[in-house]
Amino acid sequence: MSPTAVRPSRTLFPIAFAALSACSLGACATGQPLEIKKVDAAVQAPANVALYLKITREDGQPVTLQPGDFKVFEDGKQLPPKKVRRALLPVKYAVDRYVLVVVDLSGPLVDSEYLSTLQDAVADLAERVGKDARMGLSAFDGDGIVQFIGLEGGDPRAGLVAMRKFRPRSRNIDLWGAFITSLDALDAATGKSAVPHQKATMILVTDRKDKAGRHSAEDALARVQKSKADVYVIGIGDGIDREALEPLGKTAALFAAEARELGKPFVEIADRVEAQLGEDYLFSYCSPQKGKKKGGKHSAELRIETKRWHGAVDYEFSTRDFTAEACDPEAKPDFKTASVQESAAASEDDGDDKSAKGQKAKGGKAPKKQAPPPKTAEDEEES
């Protein structure tokens, strides 16, 4: 008996062709999904497009991407990867990031064998988050705040050495006052930033309750709620007022029941802050579009399609200020100027749209200018 021949289904080839076509158009995604959010854009002469992006994974961990991982589509067509000039720029061009660590160095922990453990935990945290942000480090005791590393800049190593040498001058701490003063300093620093976006984080560490009574936990909570900064609290040991501290950590409040476990909350917060800082990307490329005095609007899409990741984001831009000069994708973007130019372009285009609509309402033609009526004999006499 001869083997039965199996004939392929007639629907197999169209389905396979449709799937192949979809993959060729970028719809066949592989890897884990990424959420890509456009925070801001700078479009400027000669033909530069820069996008400040937030790119996140489902598990919240940072993702490492290279310029070649980004595919650019303009008006539905992919720009040839070998021809389009791309770059990942320093995110500091778009966002100023501040991290202020404030440590209570007045309590029993200072006199214990775990002081060096606390100092090492602070140093590790500073090293991890300081490379991607403006790092500030302060301590406080009964005599107020002592700054070791300023948010405006300073020597991190010298600051950490000074922290290790510090000993409390007074034990009568104003915990809530230190909270308020530190947030004031952080918000003041972000207010001086010259870039369009700011991200601020404060991490306060204590092993005690308030002793001075100059301020209340409610005062500190009101100040926290007023600030745009992320606020973390680390409470150590059983000498704290956990009920009062928890709401102050509006981003997170972590606690170590014993001093020997104090390293855990530091590592957890470092992980979270580091992951958040790793979300920022500043992608830049040179568009092949030509400049136009009016209009020149283009729809575009940025895609990430690798073996590990996939995601996309849409955006629109105007070429009204583009020129014929050579474009460098690593040029520093000017978000402030670009936003003004985009607003002007939008107003101009809006005016054109209104004019077009008015003409359409008149039957597709602009109303003709009517000639003045002929003068009468009476008009001649009056003149």
JOLIN-V739703 format. One line per field, one symbol per residue. ss: DSSP state (h for helix, s for strand, l for the rest). phi: phi as a letter, one per 20 degrees, with the letter a starting at -180 (. if undefined). psi: psi as a letter, one per 30 degrees, with the letter a starting at -180 (. if undefined). Layout:
BEGIN
ss = ???
phi = ???
psi = ???
END
This chain:
BEGIN
ss = lllllllllhhhhhhhhhhhhhhhlllllllssssssssssssslllsssssssssslllllllllhhhsssssllsslllllllsssslhhhlsssssssssslllhhhhlllhhhhhhhhhhhhhhhhlllssssssssllssssssllllllhhhhhhhhhhlllllllllhhhhhhhhhhhhhhhhhlllllssssssssssllllllllllhhhhhhhhhhlllssssssslllllhhhhhlllllsssssllhhhhhhhhhhhhhhhhhhhllsssssssllllllllllssssssssslllssssssssssllllllllllllllllhhhhhhhhhhhhhhhhhhhhhhhhhhhlllllllllllllllhhhhhhl
phi = .ffffdefffefffffffffffffeneeecmefdedceebbcdbfeaecccecddcefenefcdcdgffeddcclndffggfdfecadegfffdbedccddcdfdcefffeefeffffffffffffffeffdbfeccccbbfeoecedcefepregffffffffefcfebeefdgffffffffgfffffffefeefcccccdcddbccefdfmfcdffffffffffeeffcdcddcndeedffffgffefeacccdfcffdffffffffgfffffffffeccecbdeefdfcfcmmfcebbdcdccfecbrbbebcbddfdfceffddfefffdfffffffffffffffffffffffffffenncffffffffffefffffff
psi = kkkkkjkkkffeeeeeeeeeeeefggfiklakkkkkkjelkjjllehkjkkjljjllegfllkjlleffkkkkkhfkkkkefekklljlkfffekkkkkkkkkjhfafeeglfgeeeeeeeeeeeeeefffgljkkklllafgakkkekkfflljeeeeeeeeffkkkfkfikieeeeeeeeeeeeeeeeffkflfkkkkkkjkklgllkfegflleeeeeeeeffkflkkkkjkkagglieeeeeffifekkkkjekefgffeeeeeeeeeeeeeeffkkjkkljkfllkkekbgkkklkkkjjlfelkllkllklkgfgklglkkjfgkkkjeeeeeeeeeeeeeeeeeeeeeeeeeefggfkkkkkkkkkkkleeeeee.
END
